[in-house]
């Protein structure tokens, strides 16, 4: 047990002293830098089954920079509609609003 605790302490200390922390900020983050224009995902391919739809990719904020997450095919959810990921202006910055399923009324 002491060996495990010592290993965890050593890993924690080395991560803290490395000076390089890369952590996702997550949805809802506000950043001051505007997101770049999205790339064109030219190769989408064929849907894996009838009724599937393409969920467009989007930028996320990771480790102090924008990172593109490619789109993918998804099955529909009865009674729901897909609201795609977007960056919205928020004061002096940009707020990350992740894609989500919304119940249809």
LOTIFI-880902 format. One record per atom (N, C-alpha, C): chain; x, y, z; residue number from 1; atom name; residue in one letter. Coordinates in Angstrom, 3 decimals. Layout:
BEGIN
  unit        c1        c2        c3  pos  site  code
     A         X         Y         Z  NUM    CA     a
...
***
This chain:
BEGIN
  unit        c1        c2        c3  pos  site  code
     A     0.823    -1.187     0.000    1     N     x
     A     0.000     0.000     0.000    1    CA     x
     A     0.877     1.265     0.000    1     C     x
     A     1.968     1.222     0.791    2     N     x
     A     2.873     2.364     0.837    2    CA     x
     A     3.504     2.611    -0.529    2     C     x
     A     3.801     1.536    -1.244    3     N     x
     A     4.399     1.651    -2.570    3    CA     x
     A     3.425     2.330    -3.541    3     C     x
     A     2.153     1.972    -3.481    4     N     x
     A     1.144     2.588    -4.344    4    CA     x
     A     1.000     4.071    -4.024    4     C     x
     A     0.942     4.411    -2.739    5     N     x
     A     0.832     5.814    -2.337    5    CA     x
     A     2.054     6.616    -2.784    5     C     x
     A     3.235     6.023    -2.675    6     N     x
     A     4.451     6.715    -3.103    6    CA     x
     A     4.438     6.933    -4.619    6     C     x
     A     3.961     5.940    -5.371    7     N     x
     A     3.893     6.078    -6.827    7    CA     x
     A     2.902     7.160    -7.224    7     C     x
     A     1.742     7.190    -6.563    8     N     x
     A     0.737     8.214    -6.849    8    CA     x
     A     1.289     9.601    -6.507    8     C     x
     A     1.961     9.721    -5.374    9     N     x
     A     2.546    11.005    -4.976    9    CA     x
     A     3.612    11.455    -5.975    9     C     x
     A     4.439    10.526    -6.443   10     N     x
     A     5.483    10.879    -7.409   10    CA     x
     A     4.881    11.329    -8.734   10     C     x
     A     3.864    10.635    -9.193   11     N     x
     A     3.204    11.023   -10.442   11    CA     x
     A     2.524    12.382   -10.310   11     C     x
     A     1.864    12.615    -9.188   12     N     x
     A     1.203    13.901    -8.958   12    CA     x
     A     2.215    15.038    -8.921   12     C     x
     A     3.314    14.838    -8.218   13     N     x
     A     4.351    15.857    -8.114   13    CA     x
     A     4.992    16.135    -9.471   13     C     x
     A     5.287    15.083   -10.240   14     N     x
     A     5.911    15.310   -11.546   14    CA     x
     A     4.961    16.038   -12.488   14     C     x
     A     3.664    15.749   -12.412   15     N     x
     A     2.689    16.458   -13.250   15    CA     x
     A     2.598    17.920   -12.841   15     C     x
     A     2.634    18.181   -11.550   16     N     x
     A     2.538    19.563   -11.059   16    CA     x
     A     3.766    20.375   -11.433   16     C     x
     A     4.928    19.750   -11.445   17     N     x
     A     6.161    20.465   -11.738   17    CA     x
     A     6.497    20.525   -13.226   17     C     x
     A     5.742    19.794   -14.049   18     N     x
     A     6.080    19.757   -15.475   18    CA     x
     A     5.820    21.078   -16.174   18     C     x
     A     4.912    21.895   -15.633   19     N     x
     A     4.611    23.185   -16.240   19    CA     x
     A     3.711    23.074   -17.459   19     C     x
     A     3.307    21.884   -17.814   20     N     x
     A     2.443    21.688   -18.976   20    CA     x
     A     1.215    20.928   -18.528   20     C     x
     A     0.119    21.632   -18.415   21     N     x
     A    -1.128    21.007   -17.995   21    CA     x
     A    -2.098    21.083   -19.159   21     C     x
     A    -2.513    19.951   -19.656   22     N     x
     A    -3.455    19.904   -20.765   22    CA     x
     A    -4.737    19.271   -20.249   22     C     x
     A    -5.746    20.086   -20.043   23     N     x
     A    -7.022    19.579   -19.565   23    CA     x
     A    -8.136    20.179   -20.387   23     C     x
     A    -9.150    19.378   -20.715   24     N     x
     A   -10.278    19.939   -21.434   24    CA     x
     A   -11.055    20.890   -20.542   24     C     x
     A   -11.471    22.003   -21.099   25     N     x
     A   -12.273    22.958   -20.344   25    CA     x
     A   -13.705    22.475   -20.266   25     C     x
     A   -14.185    21.834   -21.321   26     N     x
     A   -15.535    21.292   -21.327   26    CA     x
     A   -16.554    22.260   -21.875   26     C     x
     A   -17.746    21.746   -22.088   27     N     x
     A   -18.820    22.559   -22.625   27    CA     x
     A   -19.233    23.614   -21.616   27     C     x
     A   -19.614    24.773   -22.110   28     N     x
     A   -19.990    25.882   -21.245   28    CA     x
     A   -18.823    26.803   -20.972   28     C     x
     A   -17.632    26.442   -21.447   29     N     x
     A   -16.450    27.268   -21.237   29    CA     x
     A   -16.595    28.588   -21.981   29     C     x
     A   -15.996    29.637   -21.437   30     N     x
     A   -15.940    30.923   -22.130   30    CA     x
     A   -14.479    31.236   -22.381   30     C     x
     A   -14.142    31.471   -23.657   31     N     x
     A   -12.769    31.804   -24.029   31    CA     x
     A   -12.773    33.129   -24.777   31     C     x
     A   -11.652    33.850   -24.755   32     N     x
     A   -11.600    35.167   -25.378   32    CA     x
     A   -11.267    35.100   -26.862   32     C     x
     A   -10.719    34.005   -27.310   33     N     x
     A   -10.327    33.856   -28.708   33    CA     x
     A   -11.486    33.281   -29.520   33     C     x
     A   -11.836    33.936   -30.623   34     N     x
     A   -12.918    33.445   -31.480   34    CA     x
     A   -12.527    32.119   -32.121   34     C     x
     A   -13.488    31.223   -32.301   35     N     x
     A   -13.162    29.951   -32.949   35    CA     x
     A   -12.833    30.150   -34.423   35     C     x
     A   -11.931    29.329   -34.957   36     N     x
     A   -11.628    29.432   -36.390   36    CA     x
     A   -12.804    28.927   -37.223   36     C     x
     A   -12.764    29.235   -38.511   37     N     x
     A   -13.795    28.729   -39.420   37    CA     x
     A   -13.703    27.208   -39.468   37     C     x
     A   -14.839    26.531   -39.463   38     N     x
     A   -14.785    25.067   -39.496   38    CA     x
     A   -14.268    24.562   -40.834   38     C     x
     A   -13.501    23.471   -40.806   39     N     x
     A   -13.053    22.892   -42.070   39    CA     x
     A   -14.222    22.218   -42.777   39     C     x
     A   -14.084    22.005   -44.064   40     N     x
     A   -15.119    21.293   -44.814   40    CA     x
     A   -14.818    19.801   -44.714   40     C     x
     A   -15.765    19.060   -44.160   41     N     x
     A   -15.594    17.616   -44.057   41    CA     x
     A   -16.080    16.995   -45.365   41     C     x
     A   -15.169    16.932   -46.329   42     N     x
     A   -15.524    16.500   -47.676   42    CA     x
     A   -15.861    15.016   -47.736   42     C     x
     A   -15.177    14.205   -46.952   43     N     x
     A   -15.413    12.768   -47.008   43    CA     x
     A   -16.306    12.365   -45.845   43     C     x
     A   -17.579    12.260   -46.153   44     N     x
     A   -18.554    11.878   -45.135   44    CA     x
     A   -18.863    10.393   -45.249   44     C     x
     A   -18.878     9.889   -46.466   45     N     x
     A   -19.166     8.477   -46.675   45    CA     x
     A   -20.663     8.208   -46.722   45     C     x
     A   -20.992     6.946   -46.655   46     N     x
     A   -22.384     6.511   -46.755   46    CA     x
     A   -22.891     6.172   -45.356   46     C     x
     A   -24.139     6.534   -45.098   47     N     x
     A   -24.744     6.229   -43.796   47    CA     x
     A   -24.710     4.722   -43.547   47     C     x
     A   -24.439     4.304   -42.309   48     N     x
     A   -24.352     2.873   -42.022   48    CA     x
     A   -25.691     2.147   -42.132   48     C     x
     A   -26.789     2.882   -41.975   49     N     x
     A   -28.130     2.302   -42.081   49    CA     x
     A   -29.098     3.381   -42.519   49     C     x
     A   -30.227     2.998   -43.120   50     N     x
     A   -31.231     3.999   -43.487   50    CA     x
     A   -31.711     4.772   -42.259   50     C     x
     A   -31.923     6.078   -42.423   51     N     x
     A   -32.409     6.914   -41.328   51    CA     x
     A   -31.312     7.591   -40.530   51     C     x
     A   -30.080     7.108   -40.642   52     N     x
     A   -28.976     7.747   -39.923   52    CA     x
     A   -28.730     9.126   -40.512   52     C     x
     A   -28.179    10.033   -39.707   53     N     x
     A   -27.866    11.372   -40.201   53    CA     x
     A   -26.475    11.768   -39.750   53     C     x
     A   -25.887    12.734   -40.461   54     N     x
     A   -24.526    13.178   -40.187   54    CA     x
     A   -24.542    14.253   -39.115   54     C     x
     A   -23.861    14.015   -38.013   55     N     x
     A   -23.687    15.010   -36.952   55    CA     x
     A   -22.409    15.773   -37.278   55     C     x
     A   -22.551    17.037   -37.646   56     N     x
     A   -21.418    17.854   -38.051   56    CA     x
     A   -20.424    17.985   -36.902   56     C     x
     A   -19.142    17.990   -37.239   57     N     x
     A   -18.099    18.150   -36.234   57    CA     x
     A   -18.059    19.568   -35.690   57     C     x
     A   -17.183    19.795   -34.737   58     N     x
     A   -17.056    21.123   -34.151   58    CA     x
     A   -15.769    21.271   -33.362   58     C     x
     A   -15.438    22.500   -33.047   59     N     x
     A   -14.243    22.779   -32.251   59    CA     x
     A   -14.565    22.693   -30.764   59     C     x
     A   -13.642    22.123   -30.007   60     N     x
     A   -13.688    22.173   -28.546   60    CA     x
     A   -12.428    22.898   -28.086   60     C     x
     A   -12.441    23.390   -26.866   61     N     x
     A   -11.309    24.112   -26.296   61    CA     x
     A   -10.566    23.154   -25.391   61     C     x
     A    -9.349    22.790   -25.773   62     N     x
     A    -8.564    21.817   -25.015   62    CA     x
     A    -7.148    22.343   -24.844   62     C     x
     A    -6.680    22.410   -23.616   63     N     x
     A    -5.294    22.793   -23.349   63    CA     x
     A    -4.922    24.161   -23.888   63     C     x
     A    -5.868    25.106   -23.886   64     N     x
     A    -5.573    26.459   -24.317   64    CA     x
     A    -5.614    26.676   -25.826   64     C     x
     A    -6.254    25.745   -26.554   65     N     x
     A    -6.376    25.918   -27.999   65    CA     x
     A    -7.619    25.189   -28.500   65     C     x
     A    -8.031    25.549   -29.723   66     N     x
     A    -9.160    24.882   -30.351   66    CA     x
     A    -8.707    23.569   -30.974   66     C     x
     A    -9.507    22.541   -30.794   67     N     x
     A    -9.235    21.229   -31.363   67    CA     x
     A   -10.494    20.784   -32.108   67     C     x
     A   -10.341    20.373   -33.370   68     N     x
     A   -11.472    19.937   -34.178   68    CA     x
     A   -11.865    18.509   -33.830   68     C     x
     A   -13.152    18.297   -33.584   69     N     x
     A   -13.693    16.953   -33.389   69    CA     x
     A   -14.535    16.640   -34.616   69     C     x
     A   -14.137    15.636   -35.354   70     N     x
     A   -14.784    15.276   -36.611   70    CA     x
     A   -16.230    14.848   -36.377   70     C     x
     A   -17.069    15.080   -37.377   71     N     x
     A   -18.459    14.647   -37.308   71    CA     x
     A   -18.573    13.136   -37.437   71     C     x
     A   -19.787    12.626   -37.235   72     N     x
     A   -20.005    11.179   -37.334   72    CA     x
     A   -21.478    10.893   -37.632   72     C     x
     A   -21.754     9.679   -38.047   73     N     x
     A   -23.116     9.244   -38.314   73    CA     x
     A   -23.787     8.871   -37.001   73     C     x
     A   -25.065     9.167   -36.901   74     N     x
     A   -25.805     8.837   -35.677   74    CA     x
     A   -27.211     8.370   -36.032   74     C     x
     A   -27.726     7.497   -35.200   75     N     x
     A   -29.100     7.030   -35.363   75    CA     x
     A   -30.042     8.078   -34.771   75     C     x
     A   -31.192     8.267   -35.386   76     N     x
     A   -32.143     9.219   -34.812   76    CA     x
     A   -32.715     8.694   -33.500   76     C     x
     A   -33.200     9.617   -32.678   77     N     x
     A   -33.872     9.247   -31.430   77    CA     x
     A   -35.325     9.682   -31.552   77     C     x
     A   -36.249     8.750   -31.562   78     N     x
     A   -37.660     9.113   -31.696   78    CA     x
     A   -38.091    10.094   -30.611   78     C     x
     A   -38.775    11.168   -31.030   79     N     x
     A   -39.258    12.168   -30.090   79    CA     x
     A   -38.244    13.251   -29.765   79     C     x
     A   -37.061    13.187   -30.376   80     N     x
     A   -36.012    14.168   -30.120   80    CA     x
     A   -35.483    14.713   -31.440   80     C     x
     A   -34.878    15.897   -31.363   81     N     x
     A   -34.157    16.450   -32.500   81    CA     x
     A   -32.763    16.825   -32.027   81     C     x
     A   -31.795    16.775   -32.936   82     N     x
     A   -30.406    17.085   -32.599   82    CA     x
     A   -30.159    18.570   -32.762   82     C     x
     A   -29.658    19.218   -31.724   83     N     x
     A   -29.246    20.616   -31.776   83    CA     x
     A   -27.718    20.613   -31.829   83     C     x
     A   -27.123    21.027   -32.952   84     N     x
     A   -25.670    20.886   -33.114   84    CA     x
     A   -24.851    21.809   -32.210   84     C     x
     A   -23.623    21.415   -32.010   85     N     x
     A   -22.630    22.175   -31.254   85    CA     x
     A   -22.464    23.560   -31.860   85     C     x
     A   -22.250    24.581   -31.021   86     N     x
     A   -22.046    25.952   -31.525   86    CA     x
     A   -21.238    26.764   -30.522   86     C     x
     A   -20.532    27.747   -31.037   87     N     x
     A   -19.859    28.756   -30.205   87    CA     x
     A   -20.674    30.032   -30.316   87     C     x
     A   -21.100    30.589   -29.180   88     N     x
     A   -21.920    31.797   -29.159   88    CA     x
     A   -21.156    32.925   -28.464   88     C     x
     A   -21.361    34.135   -28.958   89     N     x
     A   -20.745    35.323   -28.357   89    CA     x
     A   -21.273    35.483   -26.937   89     C     x
     A   -20.378    35.733   -25.987   90     N     x
     A   -20.748    35.908   -24.577   90    CA     x
     A   -19.892    37.025   -23.995   90     C     x
     A   -20.416    38.243   -23.987   91     N     x
     A   -19.648    39.381   -23.483   91    CA     x
     A   -18.405    39.601   -24.315   91     C     x
     A   -17.229    39.523   -23.677   92     N     x
     A   -15.955    39.704   -24.379   92    CA     x
     A   -15.360    38.390   -24.874   92     C     x
     A   -16.151    37.336   -24.830   93     N     x
     A   -15.612    36.040   -25.219   93    CA     x
     A   -16.599    35.222   -26.018   93     C     x
     A   -16.327    33.916   -26.055   94     N     x
     A   -17.137    32.952   -26.791   94    CA     x
     A   -17.477    31.804   -25.858   94     C     x
     A   -18.758    31.415   -25.820   95     N     x
     A   -19.220    30.311   -24.958   95    CA     x
     A   -19.433    29.067   -25.800   95     C     x
     A   -18.921    27.962   -25.304   96     N     x
     A   -19.051    26.669   -25.961   96    CA     x
     A   -20.378    26.037   -25.553   96     C     x
     A   -21.253    25.819   -26.527   97     N     x
     A   -22.524    25.142   -26.278   97    CA     x
     A   -22.495    23.812   -27.014   97     C     x
     A   -22.304    22.754   -26.263   98     N     x
     A   -22.196    21.437   -26.861   98    CA     x
     A   -23.482    20.992   -27.533   98     C     x
     A   -23.348    20.117   -28.527   99     N     x
     A   -24.530    19.544   -29.173   99    CA     x
     A   -25.333    18.741   -28.175   99     C     x
     A   -26.646    18.657   -28.428  100     N     x
     A   -27.500    17.942   -27.475  100    CA     x
     A   -28.796    17.493   -28.150  100     C     x
     A   -29.382    16.478   -27.590  101     N     x
     A   -30.697    16.019   -28.030  101    CA     x
     A   -31.745    16.836   -27.296  101     C     x
     A   -32.704    17.383   -28.032  102     N     x
     A   -33.789    18.173   -27.424  102    CA     x
     A   -35.114    17.477   -27.708  102     C     x
     A   -35.915    17.367   -26.663  103     N     x
     A   -37.223    16.733   -26.818  103    CA     x
     A   -38.105    17.607   -27.701  103     C     x
     A   -38.770    16.999   -28.688  104     N     x
     A   -39.669    17.745   -29.553  104    CA     x
     A   -41.002    17.926   -28.825  104     C     x
     A   -41.627    19.052   -29.073  105     N     x
     A   -42.891    19.338   -28.386  105    CA     x
     A   -44.058    19.168   -29.301  105     C     x
***
